[in-house]
Amino acid sequence: MAYDVLLTKDAERDLEEIYDYIAAQGDHATADSLLDRIENILDGLSDLPDQGSHPQELLELGIRDYRQILFDPFRLIYRVIDDRVIVYLIVDGRRDLQSLLARRLF
């Protein structure tokens, strides 16, 4: 069964900002490559939505509803609900994820 993979508005904005930042550095090839990589990850989630690990920051709070895919240095945070995969964040993993998760998920 293939799952529908949906990005929240925030996740779409994350993706645009990451792409724009890399492209603004004059590295359009890297920005395009990263976009292709993310699209492959999203396609993979359609087939295997439980492949990601649970974010440590949420496990420490006893929350196991969310998963993550790591692709250095980025993290994609998502949740599986019925036959849908909802992507909430696509962020640089070096950011303060604790406060970002609190703002976006709670």
N, CA, C and O atoms as CSV, one atom per row, in Angstrom:
chain,resi,resn,atom,element,x,y,z
A,1,MET,N,N,0.839,-1.178,0.000
A,1,MET,CA,C,0.000,0.000,0.000
A,1,MET,C,C,0.887,1.244,0.000
A,1,MET,O,O,1.793,1.367,0.824
A,2,ALA,N,N,0.628,2.139,-0.902
A,2,ALA,CA,C,1.388,3.391,-0.966
A,2,ALA,C,C,0.689,4.440,-0.098
A,2,ALA,O,O,-0.530,4.603,-0.160
A,3,TYR,N,N,1.470,5.135,0.697
A,3,TYR,CA,C,0.962,6.199,1.552
A,3,TYR,C,C,1.049,7.525,0.800
A,3,TYR,O,O,1.954,7.733,-0.009
A,4,ASP,N,N,0.104,8.412,1.074
A,4,ASP,CA,C,0.186,9.773,0.552
A,4,ASP,C,C,1.159,10.543,1.434
A,4,ASP,O,O,1.052,10.506,2.660
A,5,VAL,N,N,2.099,11.234,0.821
A,5,VAL,CA,C,3.074,12.034,1.559
A,5,VAL,C,C,2.722,13.498,1.356
A,5,VAL,O,O,2.697,13.996,0.230
A,6,LEU,N,N,2.450,14.181,2.461
A,6,LEU,CA,C,2.030,15.583,2.419
A,6,LEU,C,C,2.979,16.433,3.237
A,6,LEU,O,O,3.436,16.013,4.300
A,7,LEU,N,N,3.275,17.615,2.751
A,7,LEU,CA,C,4.106,18.568,3.486
A,7,LEU,C,C,3.214,19.659,4.057
A,7,LEU,O,O,2.349,20.188,3.359
A,8,THR,N,N,3.423,19.993,5.318
A,8,THR,CA,C,2.713,21.137,5.880
A,8,THR,C,C,3.251,22.405,5.216
A,8,THR,O,O,4.291,22.375,4.559
A,9,LYS,N,N,2.549,23.493,5.388
A,9,LYS,CA,C,3.017,24.781,4.853
A,9,LYS,C,C,4.390,25.128,5.426
A,9,LYS,O,O,5.251,25.648,4.716
A,10,ASP,N,N,4.591,24.838,6.710
A,10,ASP,CA,C,5.893,25.107,7.333
A,10,ASP,C,C,6.992,24.286,6.683
A,10,ASP,O,O,8.079,24.808,6.435
A,11,ALA,N,N,6.740,23.023,6.404
A,11,ALA,CA,C,7.735,22.163,5.772
A,11,ALA,C,C,8.026,22.632,4.345
A,11,ALA,O,O,9.174,22.604,3.900
A,12,GLU,N,N,6.988,23.062,3.633
A,12,GLU,CA,C,7.206,23.616,2.294
A,12,GLU,C,C,8.097,24.854,2.369
A,12,GLU,O,O,9.000,25.028,1.551
A,13,ARG,N,N,7.839,25.702,3.346
A,13,ARG,CA,C,8.646,26.909,3.536
A,13,ARG,C,C,10.084,26.536,3.907
A,13,ARG,O,O,11.033,27.149,3.418
A,14,ASP,N,N,10.242,25.529,4.773
A,14,ASP,CA,C,11.585,25.049,5.123
A,14,ASP,C,C,12.350,24.658,3.861
A,14,ASP,O,O,13.500,25.056,3.671
A,15,LEU,N,N,11.708,23.887,3.018
A,15,LEU,CA,C,12.342,23.407,1.798
A,15,LEU,C,C,12.741,24.566,0.884
A,15,LEU,O,O,13.845,24.588,0.340
A,16,GLU,N,N,11.845,25.514,0.725
A,16,GLU,CA,C,12.144,26.684,-0.110
A,16,GLU,C,C,13.305,27.486,0.459
A,16,GLU,O,O,14.180,27.930,-0.284
A,17,GLU,N,N,13.315,27.673,1.773
A,17,GLU,CA,C,14.378,28.460,2.397
A,17,GLU,C,C,15.740,27.770,2.277
A,17,GLU,O,O,16.751,28.424,2.024
A,18,ILE,N,N,15.760,26.463,2.457
A,18,ILE,CA,C,17.015,25.708,2.324
A,18,ILE,C,C,17.529,25.818,0.892
A,18,ILE,O,O,18.705,26.095,0.659
A,19,TYR,N,N,16.627,25.595,-0.062
A,19,TYR,CA,C,17.018,25.672,-1.477
A,19,TYR,C,C,17.525,27.069,-1.814
A,19,TYR,O,O,18.583,27.219,-2.425
A,20,ASP,N,N,16.776,28.084,-1.417
A,20,ASP,CA,C,17.159,29.465,-1.726
A,20,ASP,C,C,18.492,29.839,-1.098
A,20,ASP,O,O,19.299,30.532,-1.719
A,21,TYR,N,N,18.729,29.389,0.122
A,21,TYR,CA,C,19.980,29.710,0.809
A,21,TYR,C,C,21.170,29.107,0.059
A,21,TYR,O,O,22.167,29.787,-0.185
A,22,ILE,N,N,21.059,27.839,-0.302
A,22,ILE,CA,C,22.161,27.179,-1.004
A,22,ILE,C,C,22.364,27.797,-2.385
A,22,ILE,O,O,23.497,28.036,-2.802
A,23,ALA,N,N,21.269,28.053,-3.088
A,23,ALA,CA,C,21.359,28.654,-4.425
A,23,ALA,C,C,21.951,30.061,-4.353
A,23,ALA,O,O,22.689,30.466,-5.251
A,24,ALA,N,N,21.635,30.808,-3.299
A,24,ALA,CA,C,22.158,32.170,-3.144
A,24,ALA,C,C,23.664,32.176,-2.933
A,24,ALA,O,O,24.325,33.184,-3.183
A,25,GLN,N,N,24.205,31.062,-2.477
A,25,GLN,CA,C,25.653,30.947,-2.316
A,25,GLN,C,C,26.321,30.698,-3.666
A,25,GLN,O,O,27.540,30.546,-3.751
A,26,GLY,N,N,25.502,30.659,-4.722
A,26,GLY,CA,C,26.020,30.434,-6.064
A,26,GLY,C,C,26.173,28.975,-6.422
A,26,GLY,O,O,26.810,28.641,-7.421
A,27,ASP,N,N,25.597,28.106,-5.622
A,27,ASP,CA,C,25.753,26.673,-5.842
A,27,ASP,C,C,24.409,26.044,-6.226
A,27,ASP,O,O,23.817,25.299,-5.445
A,28,HIS,N,N,23.943,26.350,-7.421
A,28,HIS,CA,C,22.654,25.843,-7.881
A,28,HIS,C,C,22.673,24.325,-8.065
A,28,HIS,O,O,21.660,23.662,-7.846
A,29,ALA,N,N,23.809,23.779,-8.463
A,29,ALA,CA,C,23.896,22.325,-8.655
A,29,ALA,C,C,23.685,21.602,-7.326
A,29,ALA,O,O,22.981,20.594,-7.274
A,30,THR,N,N,24.293,22.114,-6.249
A,30,THR,CA,C,24.111,21.499,-4.935
A,30,THR,C,C,22.676,21.651,-4.460
A,30,THR,O,O,22.110,20.718,-3.890
A,31,ALA,N,N,22.080,22.819,-4.690
A,31,ALA,CA,C,20.679,23.042,-4.301
A,31,ALA,C,C,19.768,22.077,-5.049
A,31,ALA,O,O,18.862,21.492,-4.456
A,32,ASP,N,N,20.004,21.908,-6.344
A,32,ASP,CA,C,19.192,20.975,-7.139
A,32,ASP,C,C,19.392,19.538,-6.673
A,32,ASP,O,O,18.435,18.767,-6.594
A,33,SER,N,N,20.628,19.182,-6.368
A,33,SER,CA,C,20.934,17.835,-5.895
A,33,SER,C,C,20.244,17.557,-4.563
A,33,SER,O,O,19.700,16.472,-4.357
A,34,LEU,N,N,20.266,18.531,-3.664
A,34,LEU,CA,C,19.592,18.368,-2.375
A,34,LEU,C,C,18.091,18.203,-2.576
A,34,LEU,O,O,17.466,17.368,-1.922
A,35,LEU,N,N,17.517,18.983,-3.465
A,35,LEU,CA,C,16.090,18.868,-3.748
A,35,LEU,C,C,15.765,17.472,-4.287
A,35,LEU,O,O,14.764,16.873,-3.894
A,36,ASP,N,N,16.605,16.956,-5.180
A,36,ASP,CA,C,16.404,15.597,-5.697
A,36,ASP,C,C,16.490,14.566,-4.570
A,36,ASP,O,O,15.707,13.618,-4.520
A,37,ARG,N,N,17.446,14.765,-3.677
A,37,ARG,CA,C,17.618,13.841,-2.548
A,37,ARG,C,C,16.384,13.831,-1.649
A,37,ARG,O,O,15.932,12.771,-1.215
A,38,ILE,N,N,15.845,15.011,-1.375
A,38,ILE,CA,C,14.646,15.110,-0.540
A,38,ILE,C,C,13.455,14.464,-1.239
A,38,ILE,O,O,12.660,13.776,-0.599
A,39,GLU,N,N,13.328,14.680,-2.537
A,39,GLU,CA,C,12.236,14.049,-3.282
A,39,GLU,C,C,12.344,12.522,-3.218
A,39,GLU,O,O,11.329,11.834,-3.110
A,40,ASN,N,N,13.563,11.992,-3.283
A,40,ASN,CA,C,13.759,10.539,-3.161
A,40,ASN,C,C,13.368,10.046,-1.769
A,40,ASN,O,O,12.781,8.974,-1.627
A,41,ILE,N,N,13.695,10.825,-0.754
A,41,ILE,CA,C,13.310,10.463,0.615
A,41,ILE,C,C,11.793,10.435,0.743
A,41,ILE,O,O,11.231,9.509,1.330
A,42,LEU,N,N,11.134,11.448,0.195
A,42,LEU,CA,C,9.672,11.513,0.262
A,42,LEU,C,C,9.040,10.348,-0.488
A,42,LEU,O,O,8.049,9.780,-0.030
A,43,ASP,N,N,9.604,9.992,-1.633
A,43,ASP,CA,C,9.106,8.824,-2.377
A,43,ASP,C,C,9.276,7.555,-1.547
A,43,ASP,O,O,8.394,6.696,-1.536
A,44,GLY,N,N,10.399,7.437,-0.859
A,44,GLY,CA,C,10.646,6.268,-0.009
A,44,GLY,C,C,9.658,6.178,1.139
A,44,GLY,O,O,9.249,5.085,1.531
A,45,LEU,N,N,9.274,7.333,1.681
A,45,LEU,CA,C,8.298,7.335,2.774
A,45,LEU,C,C,6.934,6.858,2.309
A,45,LEU,O,O,6.156,6.327,3.101
A,46,SER,N,N,6.644,7.039,1.047
A,46,SER,CA,C,5.374,6.569,0.501
A,46,SER,C,C,5.273,5.049,0.594
A,46,SER,O,O,4.192,4.503,0.814
A,47,ASP,N,N,6.407,4.374,0.426
A,47,ASP,CA,C,6.417,2.913,0.474
A,47,ASP,C,C,6.735,2.361,1.861
A,47,ASP,O,O,6.168,1.348,2.271
A,48,LEU,N,N,7.632,3.019,2.577
A,48,LEU,CA,C,8.076,2.536,3.890
A,48,LEU,C,C,8.025,3.669,4.915
A,48,LEU,O,O,9.069,4.205,5.286
A,49,PRO,N,N,6.855,4.034,5.367
A,49,PRO,CA,C,6.735,5.202,6.242
A,49,PRO,C,C,7.344,5.029,7.635
A,49,PRO,O,O,7.652,6.017,8.301
A,50,ASP,N,N,7.519,3.793,8.075
A,50,ASP,CA,C,8.054,3.573,9.421
A,50,ASP,C,C,9.572,3.407,9.434
A,50,ASP,O,O,10.142,2.969,10.432
A,51,GLN,N,N,10.218,3.754,8.335
A,51,GLN,CA,C,11.663,3.543,8.251
A,51,GLN,C,C,12.476,4.493,9.124
A,51,GLN,O,O,13.604,4.169,9.495
A,52,GLY,N,N,11.939,5.631,9.451
A,52,GLY,CA,C,12.689,6.607,10.228
A,52,GLY,C,C,12.745,6.274,11.712
A,52,GLY,O,O,11.924,5.523,12.239
A,53,SER,N,N,13.738,6.856,12.361
A,53,SER,CA,C,13.871,6.701,13.812
A,53,SER,C,C,13.032,7.756,14.530
A,53,SER,O,O,12.554,8.710,13.916
A,54,HIS,N,N,12.865,7.575,15.813
A,54,HIS,CA,C,12.150,8.552,16.621
A,54,HIS,C,C,13.138,9.640,17.055
A,54,HIS,O,O,14.236,9.317,17.508
A,55,PRO,N,N,12.776,10.919,16.927
A,55,PRO,CA,C,13.674,11.987,17.377
A,55,PRO,C,C,13.940,11.891,18.877
A,55,PRO,O,O,13.008,11.797,19.676
A,56,GLN,N,N,15.200,11.914,19.246
A,56,GLN,CA,C,15.606,11.796,20.652
A,56,GLN,C,C,14.958,12.874,21.512
A,56,GLN,O,O,14.565,12.611,22.648
A,57,GLU,N,N,14.846,14.097,20.970
A,57,GLU,CA,C,14.260,15.198,21.734
A,57,GLU,C,C,12.823,14.903,22.144
A,57,GLU,O,O,12.378,15.336,23.206
A,58,LEU,N,N,12.092,14.163,21.299
A,58,LEU,CA,C,10.711,13.820,21.617
A,58,LEU,C,C,10.628,12.569,22.493
A,58,LEU,O,O,9.760,12.469,23.360
A,59,LEU,N,N,11.528,11.623,22.265
A,59,LEU,CA,C,11.549,10.433,23.114
A,59,LEU,C,C,11.769,10.803,24.573
A,59,LEU,O,O,11.191,10.194,25.473
A,60,GLU,N,N,12.615,11.814,24.799
A,60,GLU,CA,C,12.876,12.266,26.174
A,60,GLU,C,C,11.624,12.802,26.847
A,60,GLU,O,O,11.537,12.842,28.074
A,61,LEU,N,N,10.640,13.218,26.027
A,61,LEU,CA,C,9.361,13.699,26.555
A,61,LEU,C,C,8.294,12.597,26.549
A,61,LEU,O,O,7.140,12.835,26.907
A,62,GLY,N,N,8.697,11.391,26.137
A,62,GLY,CA,C,7.756,10.278,26.088
A,62,GLY,C,C,6.873,10.291,24.852
A,62,GLY,O,O,5.841,9.621,24.826
A,63,ILE,N,N,7.256,11.035,23.837
A,63,ILE,CA,C,6.456,11.154,22.611
A,63,ILE,C,C,7.064,10.260,21.536
A,63,ILE,O,O,8.225,10.422,21.162
A,64,ARG,N,N,6.262,9.312,21.042
A,64,ARG,CA,C,6.730,8.378,20.022
A,64,ARG,C,C,5.897,8.462,18.745
A,64,ARG,O,O,5.928,7.549,17.921
A,65,ASP,N,N,5.158,9.553,18.582
A,65,ASP,CA,C,4.275,9.692,17.425
A,65,ASP,C,C,5.006,10.164,16.171
A,65,ASP,O,O,4.493,10.012,15.062
A,66,TYR,N,N,6.185,10.729,16.335
A,66,TYR,CA,C,6.911,11.327,15.215
A,66,TYR,C,C,8.156,10.520,14.883
A,66,TYR,O,O,8.724,9.837,15.736
A,67,ARG,N,N,8.562,10.613,13.636
A,67,ARG,CA,C,9.770,9.938,13.170
A,67,ARG,C,C,10.636,10.955,12.425
A,67,ARG,O,O,10.202,12.063,12.110
A,68,GLN,N,N,11.862,10.540,12.159
A,68,GLN,CA,C,12.766,11.423,11.437
A,68,GLN,C,C,13.606,10.628,10.446
A,68,GLN,O,O,13.903,9.450,10.646
A,69,ILE,N,N,13.969,11.300,9.393
A,69,ILE,CA,C,14.953,10.799,8.445
A,69,ILE,C,C,16.112,11.786,8.522
A,69,ILE,O,O,15.915,12.996,8.407
A,70,LEU,N,N,17.306,11.269,8.714
A,70,LEU,CA,C,18.505,12.099,8.795
A,70,LEU,C,C,19.236,12.042,7.465
A,70,LEU,O,O,19.475,10.960,6.928
A,71,PHE,N,N,19.588,13.191,6.939
A,71,PHE,CA,C,20.428,13.270,5.749
A,71,PHE,C,C,21.315,14.491,5.942
A,71,PHE,O,O,20.918,15.637,5.727
A,72,ASP,N,N,22.517,14.187,6.355
A,72,ASP,CA,C,23.499,15.149,6.846
A,72,ASP,C,C,23.569,16.428,6.025
A,72,ASP,O,O,23.770,16.362,4.812
A,73,PRO,N,N,23.408,17.595,6.654
A,73,PRO,CA,C,23.172,17.836,8.073
A,73,PRO,C,C,21.691,18.034,8.389
A,73,PRO,O,O,21.352,18.568,9.445
A,74,PHE,N,N,20.820,17.617,7.501
A,74,PHE,CA,C,19.398,17.922,7.644
A,74,PHE,C,C,18.617,16.792,8.318
A,74,PHE,O,O,19.042,15.639,8.373
A,75,ARG,N,N,17.445,17.196,8.828
A,75,ARG,CA,C,16.500,16.258,9.435
A,75,ARG,C,C,15.119,16.552,8.876
A,75,ARG,O,O,14.723,17.708,8.726
A,76,LEU,N,N,14.405,15.496,8.576
A,76,LEU,CA,C,13.039,15.603,8.109
A,76,LEU,C,C,12.185,14.936,9.186
A,76,LEU,O,O,12.358,13.750,9.464
A,77,ILE,N,N,11.271,15.683,9.791
A,77,ILE,CA,C,10.432,15.177,10.884
A,77,ILE,C,C,9.017,14.971,10.348
A,77,ILE,O,O,8.434,15.866,9.736
A,78,TYR,N,N,8.479,13.779,10.588
A,78,TYR,CA,C,7.164,13.460,10.041
A,78,TYR,C,C,6.370,12.580,11.002
A,78,TYR,O,O,6.879,12.098,12.015
A,79,ARG,N,N,5.116,12.395,10.643
A,79,ARG,CA,C,4.211,11.560,11.430
A,79,ARG,C,C,3.351,10.750,10.468
A,79,ARG,O,O,2.919,11.262,9.435
A,80,VAL,N,N,3.107,9.513,10.798
A,80,VAL,CA,C,2.237,8.653,9.994
A,80,VAL,C,C,0.858,8.654,10.645
A,80,VAL,O,O,0.710,8.307,11.816
A,81,ILE,N,N,-0.136,9.046,9.875
A,81,ILE,CA,C,-1.522,9.066,10.354
A,81,ILE,C,C,-2.368,8.340,9.314
A,81,ILE,O,O,-2.540,8.814,8.190
A,82,ASP,N,N,-2.889,7.189,9.707
A,82,ASP,CA,C,-3.674,6.339,8.810
A,82,ASP,C,C,-2.855,6.024,7.561
A,82,ASP,O,O,-1.801,5.394,7.657
A,83,ASP,N,N,-3.325,6.455,6.391
A,83,ASP,CA,C,-2.615,6.159,5.137
A,83,ASP,C,C,-1.867,7.376,4.603
A,83,ASP,O,O,-1.610,7.488,3.404
A,84,ARG,N,N,-1.521,8.288,5.519
A,84,ARG,CA,C,-0.808,9.517,5.127
A,84,ARG,C,C,0.471,9.670,5.941
A,84,ARG,O,O,0.551,9.270,7.102
A,85,VAL,N,N,1.456,10.256,5.297
A,85,VAL,CA,C,2.687,10.660,5.959
A,85,VAL,C,C,2.698,12.185,5.905
A,85,VAL,O,O,2.696,12.776,4.826
A,86,ILE,N,N,2.710,12.809,7.069
A,86,ILE,CA,C,2.688,14.271,7.132
A,86,ILE,C,C,4.071,14.758,7.555
A,86,ILE,O,O,4.550,14.424,8.639
A,87,VAL,N,N,4.700,15.540,6.703
A,87,VAL,CA,C,6.028,16.086,6.985
A,87,VAL,C,C,5.832,17.451,7.634
A,87,VAL,O,O,5.180,18.333,7.074
A,88,TYR,N,N,6.412,17.611,8.833
A,88,TYR,CA,C,6.258,18.844,9.604
A,88,TYR,C,C,7.469,19.762,9.517
A,88,TYR,O,O,7.320,20.984,9.540
A,89,LEU,N,N,8.659,19.194,9.419
A,89,LEU,CA,C,9.885,19.993,9.408
A,89,LEU,C,C,10.906,19.406,8.461
A,89,LEU,O,O,11.038,18.188,8.341
A,90,ILE,N,N,11.620,20.278,7.797
A,90,ILE,CA,C,12.827,19.911,7.058
A,90,ILE,C,C,13.839,20.965,7.477
A,90,ILE,O,O,13.796,22.101,7.005
A,91,VAL,N,N,14.749,20.584,8.366
A,91,VAL,CA,C,15.621,21.580,8.982
A,91,VAL,C,C,17.065,21.114,9.060
A,91,VAL,O,O,17.372,19.924,8.983
A,92,ASP,N,N,17.929,22.095,9.214
A,92,ASP,CA,C,19.333,21.829,9.476
A,92,ASP,C,C,19.414,21.244,10.873
A,92,ASP,O,O,18.969,21.870,11.834
A,93,GLY,N,N,19.976,20.053,10.995
A,93,GLY,CA,C,20.043,19.360,12.277
A,93,GLY,C,C,20.917,20.040,13.307
A,93,GLY,O,O,20.911,19.648,14.474
A,94,ARG,N,N,21.673,21.053,12.902
A,94,ARG,CA,C,22.526,21.766,13.855
A,94,ARG,C,C,21.765,22.869,14.587
A,94,ARG,O,O,22.300,23.488,15.507
A,95,ARG,N,N,20.525,23.115,14.183
A,95,ARG,CA,C,19.705,24.121,14.862
A,95,ARG,C,C,19.221,23.605,16.203
A,95,ARG,O,O,19.296,22.409,16.484
A,96,ASP,N,N,18.721,24.517,17.033
A,96,ASP,CA,C,18.128,24.151,18.313
A,96,ASP,C,C,16.783,23.494,18.028
A,96,ASP,O,O,15.753,24.163,17.947
A,97,LEU,N,N,16.811,22.201,17.881
A,97,LEU,CA,C,15.604,21.491,17.478
A,97,LEU,C,C,14.560,21.425,18.583
A,97,LEU,O,O,13.364,21.362,18.299
A,98,GLN,N,N,14.993,21.439,19.830
A,98,GLN,CA,C,14.049,21.369,20.953
A,98,GLN,C,C,13.027,22.500,20.890
A,98,GLN,O,O,11.826,22.249,20.979
A,99,SER,N,N,13.483,23.730,20.740
A,99,SER,CA,C,12.559,24.865,20.705
A,99,SER,C,C,11.782,24.889,19.394
A,99,SER,O,O,10.612,25.272,19.377
A,100,LEU,N,N,12.409,24.491,18.309
A,100,LEU,CA,C,11.705,24.461,17.023
A,100,LEU,C,C,10.583,23.430,17.046
A,100,LEU,O,O,9.483,23.700,16.563
A,101,LEU,N,N,10.849,22.260,17.599
A,101,LEU,CA,C,9.801,21.245,17.724
A,101,LEU,C,C,8.657,21.733,18.608
A,101,LEU,O,O,7.486,21.503,18.306
A,102,ALA,N,N,9.002,22.397,19.686
A,102,ALA,CA,C,7.964,22.915,20.590
A,102,ALA,C,C,7.053,23.916,19.871
A,102,ALA,O,O,5.838,23.911,20.068
A,103,ARG,N,N,7.644,24.761,19.046
A,103,ARG,CA,C,6.846,25.767,18.310
A,103,ARG,C,C,6.002,25.129,17.219
A,103,ARG,O,O,4.859,25.533,17.008
A,104,ARG,N,N,6.541,24.147,16.531
A,104,ARG,CA,C,5.862,23.586,15.373
A,104,ARG,C,C,4.899,22.456,15.677
A,104,ARG,O,O,3.883,22.306,14.998
A,105,LEU,N,N,5.205,21.659,16.692
A,105,LEU,CA,C,4.398,20.457,16.907
A,105,LEU,C,C,3.422,20.563,18.062
A,105,LEU,O,O,2.459,19.798,18.123
A,106,PHE,N,N,3.648,21.493,18.980
A,106,PHE,CA,C,2.784,21.550,20.165
A,106,PHE,C,C,1.992,22.823,20.230
A,106,PHE,O,O,1.219,23.022,21.167
